[in-house]
Amino acid sequence: MSKTCGGIFDVDEKRKTLLESEQETTQQGFWNDNEKAQATLKKIKSLRDVITQWDKTKKDSDDILELFNLSLHDPDAGITAELTEHASQLESEIAHLEFVRKLSGEDDDRPAILTVHSGAGGTESCDWCEMLFRMYCRWMENKGFSYTVLESQPGEGAGLKSVTAQVQGDYVYGHLKAECGVHRLVRISPFDANARRHTSFASVYAYPMIEDADDFELDEKDIRVDTYRSSGAGGQHVNKTDSAVRMTHIPTNIVVACQNERSQIKNRDVAMKILKSRVKQFYKEQEDKKRQDKLAVKKKIEWGSQIRSYVLHPYNLVKDHRTEVETSNAQGVLDGDLDMFIEAYLLNFQ
């Protein structure tokens, strides 16, 4: 049986799953359920990508072994240099496969809901919340992910108090779960006339969007529904009617909101789907005894709980306190260069 990473990666099992999925597409009535069909095609593409990468890595490994045996019988500086180059490339390919393996969790391939909340720091914190969301938007665009802002609350004077977005793409939740926690910013405040240094905090939380959440029912008496006027862009209709919807699941105190749609009915539908996803995930995390680790948004948003610091004064440094990965290219990170932090977290803690 073909395996790698010490027997953790079973490519033969993936080939079997791929064949079964491909056979499923030939069945009569496959396209009757478009959502299910699209999910199957997405699964096929993902499996093909992993298997193709594995086959390439296996071939490169065999070529290196052959080249190594040749160098033993006929030592040559040129062969040694070529062997070193190919070995370095193979090491990178294996590291990529290991990273892909880390995205094999039950929900890793699902779309996600991303929320960013301002913390201690007033206007500074709200501005940092908006900066963080811009960072994630740039990152999502670079990754080819799409996103829709579902709800946002402007700050008093500047920035955002909070923002929630639905993110679509391959292994979105698998990536974004690495960002859950408190993010700390140190800079010279643009809102301080005395140009003093300020520290701001914001929290980030991501959870999987359970597309089959309809099979998870909530008791209506456990849900409080509030309607209000949208505070964001959207035209006269959105701003002049109570079309935005906020739902609270009373037993868990989970609150979701949606103001993206023009119609209150549509906002209700979206909010209910999100609420079901969040409550289902909440109970799942309790069962897995990982709730405290994953619900980073519940941590107090202040000193001592941050997962990453972004220092813009008196020097430039972004450091992840979980993995010790750091870079002096703070502007690059704020422009969406996050992969180094996400990959390091998944490789070390998944």
C-alpha positions, 0 to 999 in steps of 0.5 A: 500500500502506498503511504507517506509521512510514516504511514499517515497518508494513504493514497490507495484509499484516496484513489478508491474514494476518487473512483467511487466519486467519479462513478457517482457522476455517471449515475442517472439523476446525478444533477437532480440535486445541483448542490450535492452534485457540485459538492461531489465535483469539488471533492473529485477535484480535491482528490485529483490534486492530492493524488497528482501531487503524490504521484509526482513526489513518488516519481521524483523520489524514485529518480533521486534514488536512481541518481544516488545509486549512480553516484555511488558507482561513478562519483562525479561533482556534477551528479552530486550537485544535481542530486542536492538540487533534486533532494531540496525540491523533493523536501519542499514537495513532501512538506507541501503534502504534509501541509495538505494532510493537515487539511484533512479534518472533518470540516476543513473543506467547508466554506467558513464564516469569518468574524472580526470584533474590536476589543479594548482600545475604543476608536483605535481598536475599531480602526484595527478591526477594519485593518484586520478585515482588509488584511483577510480580504486581500488574503482571500483574493490572493487565494482565489476565495470569494467572500460576502459581507453578511453584517457589519457595525461601524465604529464611532468615528472610524473603523468597525466594531465588528464584521461578519463574512461568508467565505467560499473556496477550497479548504477555507475553514481548514485555513481560517481556523488557524487565525482564531484568537486575539490579534494585537497592534502596536503603532503611533496612533493616527487619532492622537494629536500628540503622536503617542504609541498605542496598543489595540486589540481585535479578535478573529473567529472562524467556524465552518458553514455546515451546508447540510444544516437543515438536518439540525433542528433548533427549537423556535422557543429557544430563538429570539429574533430582532429586526433593525435598520441596516447600518451599511451600504445597500441603497434606499430600501435597505437603509429605510426599512427594518430588513436586517435580522439578528438571531439569538440562541438563548441556551448557548447565547450565540448571536448571529446577524445578517443585513446583506439582503434587501429582503427581511425574509432572505436575511432571516433565511441566511441568519437561520442557516448561519445560526444552525451552523454555529450551534451545531459546531458549538455542540460538536466542540463540546463533545470533542472537548476542544471548545476552549481552544477553538472558541478564541472569540470568547477570550478576553480581548486584551493583554496576555491572550493574543496569538499574534502581534503586529508592531509598526513602531518603533520597528516593524515586526509581525510575530505569531506567539504560538509558532514563533514565526516572525517577519519584518515585512509587516506591510506585506502581512497587512496586505494579505501575506499570511500563508507562512503563519497559517502553514506553521500553525497547522504543521505544529498544532493540527 
